[in-house]
Amino acid sequence: MADAPATRVTVSVPFLMTMMLVSLFASSLYVPSLPRIADEFAATPAGAQFTLTAFLVTFGVVQLWHGPASDRLGRWRVLRLSLWIFLLGTAICLLAPTLDVLTAGRVLQGLGAAGIAVLPRAIAQDAFGSTPRGTQVFVYLSMAAALGATIAPIIGGWLDILTDSWRTGFILIAVMGAGVLIAAARQSGQMAGATTDRPAGPRGVLRDCVALMRYPTFTCSVIGGGALRAGYFSFVTAAPFLVQETYGADPTVIGYLMAALTVAFLLANMVVGRLAKRLSPIALSIAGTAFCLTAPVWMAVSAWMGAGLVPGIAVPLFLFGFGQGFAVPMSNVMAVRTDPRMAGTAASLLGFWTHMLGSLGSLAATQMTYESSLPLAGLIVVCVLVGLGVFAALPLANRKQPA
């Protein structure tokens, strides 16, 4: 593993956590307002939903640029450009007179948000390095991401109700983005400059990506964490159908189930943040992934016994969220630490592959039937076993890792 940059930088941890929140709020704060948007622009539901798709596709693809660019140009230069693009896109969304203009604004938002989401992990690696404190910061970033994903739609829904307008959510997003820009400008001198002099351009970036994938630690961390995310997205995709078709419950129950998963994730983050002072990220990843196996086993036993919604879905979701709260932050730590000279590139690749592998889990869940939760339990077992096998191989992989 390469040595860390000689110059250590310092940044505010709450600032990094707020950056994570901004990108997540931009993604889903307005989701409860999609029906109102469709009505206002006389569009179909699919047309309104495409504004979300436009954001997610842009976000998923262009994040491959932000990290490598920050390795070459410095974190502040790329972050500043990302924030200005993000604010421009937000302003366009806020003032959009048509659905097409709103969609264009969402594309610009996604372009900027990708940088805002990728860079906190790279900056955290620059600032704290491979230290127990650095590991704790990665846990805090995971906590911010989990919290943001949960509360953003809730806040967006309340804003829509209280103000009778979908545009209010974009005002809040603009205020948050401007706040991050001001805070970032104040700390710009504390952010790392270029951490590598490797060639720029598509070929140079591709070489960096290939070089990172040659490190077994990076590849195993990405695959192991991605397998768990695939299990998570399969859970999230299938849960609404299981709740309604298998258990005959009201759709509003889904919100409570997702809240239970998030609470479990956050509780595990609190525990793993303390354990990280004494145990290695590899050990914690293996322990968390192994614990995730309790979720599908519990689900399968509950289905066989004909148990109800709480033991059949709610408890497994809680167990799976708790195991993920251990393993996911630790896999992120190991991936971004692989080569500190390319922390930005590592953060970009990590986000991209997590997004892609998670999508595979969601796609697999759409192909199953929902007469019983057994097919979902089987899918999650496969995802968890893949992750567990990959993480368990990491100690051996580290001994073979190139210098």
C-alpha positions in Angstrom: 0.0 0.0 0.0 1.3 3.4 -0.9 2.3 6.0 1.7 -0.1 8.8 2.5 0.8 12.3 1.3 3.4 13.9 3.6 1.3 17.0 4.2 -1.7 16.4 6.4 -4.7 18.7 6.1 -7.5 19.5 8.6 -11.1 20.0 7.9 -14.3 20.1 9.9 -16.1 16.8 10.3 -19.6 18.4 10.5 -18.7 20.2 7.2 -18.0 16.8 5.5 -21.2 15.3 6.9 -23.2 18.3 5.7 -21.8 17.7 2.2 -23.1 14.2 2.3 -26.5 15.5 3.4 -26.7 18.0 0.5 -26.3 15.5 -2.2 -28.9 13.1 -0.7 -31.4 15.9 -0.1 -31.0 16.9 -3.7 -31.7 13.4 -4.8 -34.9 12.7 -2.9 -36.3 15.7 -1.0 -38.8 16.5 -3.8 -39.9 12.9 -4.4 -43.2 13.3 -2.4 -44.0 16.2 -4.7 -43.8 14.3 -8.0 -47.6 14.0 -8.3 -48.0 17.7 -7.8 -45.3 18.4 -10.4 -47.1 16.1 -12.9 -50.3 18.0 -12.3 -48.8 21.5 -12.6 -47.1 20.7 -15.9 -50.0 18.5 -17.2 -47.5 15.6 -17.5 -47.8 11.9 -17.0 -46.5 10.3 -13.8 -43.7 8.8 -15.9 -42.7 12.2 -17.2 -42.4 13.6 -13.6 -40.5 10.5 -12.5 -38.0 10.9 -15.3 -36.7 14.1 -13.5 -35.5 11.7 -10.8 -34.1 9.3 -13.3 -32.2 12.1 -15.1 -30.6 13.1 -11.8 -29.6 9.5 -10.8 -28.2 8.6 -14.2 -26.1 11.7 -14.3 -25.0 11.3 -10.7 -24.0 7.7 -11.2 -21.9 8.3 -14.3 -20.2 11.6 -13.9 -18.9 10.8 -10.4 -16.2 8.8 -12.2 -14.8 12.2 -13.3 -14.8 14.2 -10.0 -12.5 12.0 -8.0 -9.7 11.7 -10.5 -9.9 15.4 -11.3 -9.5 16.3 -7.7 -6.4 14.1 -7.5 -4.9 16.2 -10.2 -6.3 19.6 -9.6 -6.8 19.7 -5.9 -10.0 19.1 -3.8 -11.1 22.7 -3.6 -11.0 23.5 -7.3 -13.2 20.5 -8.1 -15.5 21.1 -5.2 -16.0 24.7 -6.0 -16.9 23.9 -9.6 -19.2 21.2 -8.4 -21.0 23.5 -6.0 -21.5 26.3 -8.5 -22.9 23.8 -11.1 -25.1 22.4 -8.4 -26.5 25.8 -7.4 -27.1 26.7 -11.0 -29.0 23.5 -11.5 -31.0 24.1 -8.3 -31.9 27.6 -9.5 -33.1 26.3 -12.8 -35.3 23.7 -11.0 -36.7 26.3 -8.7 -37.7 28.6 -11.5 -38.5 25.9 -14.1 -41.5 27.0 -16.3 -41.8 23.6 -18.0 -41.1 20.0 -17.2 -38.3 19.9 -19.8 -36.5 22.8 -18.1 -37.0 21.1 -14.7 -35.4 17.9 -16.2 -32.5 20.0 -17.5 -32.0 21.5 -14.1 -32.0 18.0 -12.5 -29.2 17.0 -14.9 -27.1 19.9 -13.8 -27.9 19.2 -10.2 -26.8 15.6 -10.7 -23.6 16.8 -12.3 -22.7 19.0 -9.4 -24.0 16.7 -6.6 -21.8 13.8 -7.8 -18.7 15.9 -6.8 -20.3 17.0 -3.5 -21.0 13.3 -2.7 -17.6 11.9 -3.8 -15.2 14.4 -2.3 -16.0 14.0 1.4 -14.4 10.6 1.6 -11.3 11.8 -0.3 -11.0 14.8 1.9 -11.4 12.7 5.0 -8.6 10.4 3.8 -6.4 13.5 3.2 -7.2 14.9 6.6 -7.1 11.9 8.9 -5.3 9.2 7.0 -5.1 5.6 8.1 -5.8 6.3 11.8 -8.5 5.2 14.2 -9.8 8.8 14.1 -10.0 8.5 10.3 -12.0 5.3 10.6 -14.4 7.1 12.9 -14.9 9.9 10.4 -15.8 7.4 7.7 -18.4 6.0 10.1 -19.8 9.5 10.6 -20.1 10.0 6.9 -22.0 6.8 6.6 -24.3 7.9 9.4 -24.9 11.2 7.6 -25.7 9.3 4.4 -28.2 7.0 6.1 -29.9 9.8 8.0 -30.1 12.0 4.9 -31.7 9.2 2.8 -34.3 8.7 5.5 -35.3 12.2 6.4 -35.1 13.9 3.1 -38.4 12.6 1.7 -40.1 13.2 5.1 -38.9 16.8 5.1 -39.9 17.3 1.5 -43.3 15.9 2.1 -43.9 18.3 5.0 -42.7 21.3 3.0 -45.0 20.4 0.2 -48.0 20.2 2.6 -47.1 23.3 4.6 -46.4 25.6 1.6 -48.6 23.9 -1.0 -45.7 24.1 -3.5 -43.1 21.7 -4.7 -40.6 24.5 -5.3 -40.1 25.1 -1.6 -37.9 22.0 -1.4 -35.5 23.5 -4.0 -35.2 26.7 -1.9 -34.1 24.6 1.0 -31.6 22.7 -1.2 -30.3 26.0 -2.6 -29.7 27.3 1.0 -27.9 24.2 2.0 -25.7 24.3 -1.1 -24.9 27.9 -0.6 -24.0 27.2 3.0 -21.6 24.4 2.0 -20.0 26.7 -0.6 -19.4 29.4 2.1 -18.0 26.8 4.5 -15.8 25.2 1.9 -14.4 28.6 0.8 -13.4 29.2 4.4 -11.7 25.9 4.7 -10.2 25.8 1.1 -6.7 26.4 2.4 -7.0 23.3 4.5 -7.9 21.0 1.6 -5.2 19.1 -0.2 -3.9 20.2 -3.5 -3.0 17.8 -6.2 -2.0 14.4 -4.7 -0.7 12.9 -7.9 1.1 14.1 -11.1 -0.2 11.2 -13.2 -1.3 12.1 -16.7 -4.6 13.8 -17.1 -7.2 13.1 -19.8 -9.4 10.0 -20.3 -6.4 7.7 -20.8 -4.7 8.9 -17.6 -7.9 8.4 -15.6 -8.4 5.0 -17.1 -4.9 4.0 -16.1 -5.6 5.1 -12.5 -8.8 3.1 -12.4 -7.0 0.0 -13.7 -4.2 0.5 -11.2 -6.6 0.7 -8.3 -8.5 -2.4 -9.4 -5.2 -4.3 -9.4 -5.0 -3.8 -5.6 -6.8 -6.8 -4.1 -7.8 -4.8 -1.1 -9.6 -2.2 -3.3 -11.3 -4.8 -5.5 -12.4 -7.0 -2.6 -13.6 -4.0 -0.6 -15.7 -2.8 -3.5 -17.1 -6.2 -4.3 -17.8 -7.1 -0.7 -19.5 -3.8 0.1 -21.3 -3.9 -3.3 -22.7 -7.3 -2.6 -24.2 -6.1 0.7 -25.7 -3.1 -1.1 -27.2 -5.5 -3.7 -28.8 -7.3 -0.8 -30.0 -4.0 0.6 -31.6 -2.8 -2.7 -33.2 -6.2 -3.2 -34.7 -5.8 0.2 -36.0 -2.3 -0.5 -37.3 -3.2 -3.9 -39.2 -6.3 -2.7 -40.5 -5.0 0.6 -43.4 -2.9 -0.7 -44.8 -5.9 -2.7 -44.3 -8.3 0.2 -46.0 -5.9 2.6 -49.1 -5.5 0.4 -49.3 -8.9 -1.4 -48.0 -11.3 1.1 -49.0 -9.7 4.4 -51.9 -7.6 3.2 -50.7 -4.5 5.1 -51.2 -0.8 4.3 -48.5 0.7 2.0 -47.8 3.4 4.6 -46.1 0.7 6.7 -43.2 0.9 4.3 -42.1 4.2 5.8 -41.9 2.7 9.2 -40.0 -0.3 7.9 -37.4 1.9 6.2 -37.1 3.9 9.4 -36.4 0.7 11.4 -33.6 -0.2 8.9 -32.1 3.2 9.2 -32.2 3.2 13.0 -30.5 -0.2 13.0 -27.8 1.1 10.7 -27.2 4.2 12.8 -27.0 2.1 16.0 -24.4 -0.1 14.5 -22.5 2.9 13.3 -22.3 4.1 16.9 -20.9 0.8 18.1 -18.5 0.3 15.2 -17.1 3.8 15.7 -15.9 2.7 19.2 -14.7 -0.7 18.1 -12.7 0.8 15.3 -10.1 2.0 17.9 -9.3 -1.7 18.8 -10.3 -3.8 15.8 -9.2 -3.6 12.1 -11.7 -2.6 9.3 -11.3 -6.1 7.9 -12.3 -7.8 11.1 -15.3 -5.5 11.5 -16.4 -6.0 7.9 -16.3 -9.8 8.4 -18.2 -9.6 11.6 -20.9 -7.2 10.2 -21.4 -9.3 7.1 -21.7 -12.5 9.1 -24.3 -10.8 11.2 -26.3 -9.9 8.1 -26.9 -13.7 7.6 -29.2 -13.6 10.5 -31.7 -11.5 8.5 -32.5 -14.0 5.7 -32.4 -16.9 8.1 -34.9 -15.2 10.4 -37.0 -14.3 7.3 -37.1 -17.9 6.0 -38.0 -19.4 9.4 -40.8 -16.8 9.8 -42.1 -17.6 6.4 -42.1 -21.4 7.1 -43.9 -20.8 10.4 -46.5 -18.4 8.8 -45.5 -15.5 11.1 -46.8 -12.0 10.5 -45.4 -8.8 9.2 -43.3 -7.8 12.2 -41.3 -11.0 12.6 -41.4 -11.7 8.9 -40.1 -8.4 7.5 -39.5 -5.8 10.2 -37.2 -7.9 12.3 -35.1 -9.1 9.3 -34.8 -5.5 8.0 -33.5 -4.4 11.4 -31.0 -7.2 11.6 -29.8 -6.6 8.1 -29.5 -2.8 8.7 -27.4 -3.5 11.9 -25.0 -5.8 10.1 -24.6 -3.3 7.2 -23.9 -0.6 9.8 -20.8 -2.5 10.7 -19.6 -3.7 7.3 -20.4 -0.9 4.8 -18.4 2.0 6.5 -15.4 -0.4 7.0 -15.4 -1.5 3.3 -15.5 2.2 2.4 -12.5 2.9 4.6 -10.5 0.1 3.1 -11.3 1.1 -0.5 -10.4 4.8 -0.2 -7.3 4.1 1.8 -5.8 1.7 -0.8 -3.6 4.4 -2.3 -3.8 7.8 -0.7 -2.3 9.5 -3.8 -5.5 8.4 -5.6 -8.1 8.8 -2.8 -10.3 10.8 -5.1 -10.3 8.2 -7.9 -10.9 5.5 -5.3 -13.9 7.4 -3.9 -15.3 7.8 -7.4 -14.9 4.2 -8.3 -16.3 3.1 -5.0 -19.5 5.2 -5.6 -19.8 4.0 -9.2 -19.5 0.2 -8.4 -21.7 0.5 -5.3 -24.3 2.1 -7.5 -24.0 -0.6 -10.2 -23.9 -3.6 -7.9 -26.8 -2.2 -5.9 -28.8 -1.9 -9.1 -28.2 -5.5 -9.9 -29.8 -6.5 -6.6 -32.8 -4.3 -7.3 -33.1 -5.8 -10.8 -32.9 -9.4 -9.4 -35.7 -8.6 -6.9 -38.0 -7.5 -9.7 -37.8 -11.0 -11.2 -39.1 -12.9 -8.3 -42.6 -13.8 -7.1 -44.2 -12.5 -3.9 -46.4 -15.2 -2.7 -43.8 -15.8 0.0 -40.7 -14.1 1.4 -38.6 -17.2 0.8 -37.3 -16.1 -2.7 -36.1 -12.8 -1.2 -34.5 -14.6 1.7 -32.6 -16.8 -0.8 -31.5 -13.8 -2.9 -30.2 -12.0 0.2 -28.3 -15.2 1.4 -26.5 -15.2 -2.0 -25.6 -11.5 -1.7 -24.3 -11.9 1.9 -22.3 -15.1 1.2 -20.6 -13.4 -1.7 -19.7 -10.4 0.5 -18.6 -12.7 3.4 -16.4 -14.8 1.1 -14.7 -11.7 -0.4 -14.1 -10.1 3.0 -12.8 -13.3 4.5 -10.2 -13.5 1.6 -8.9 -10.0 2.4 -6.1 -11.0 4.8 -4.6 -13.3 2.2 -5.2 -10.8 -0.5 -3.3 -8.1 1.5 -0.2 -10.3 1.6 -0.2 -10.5 -2.2 -1.1 -6.8 -2.7 1.4 -5.0 -5.0 3.7 -2.4 -3.4 
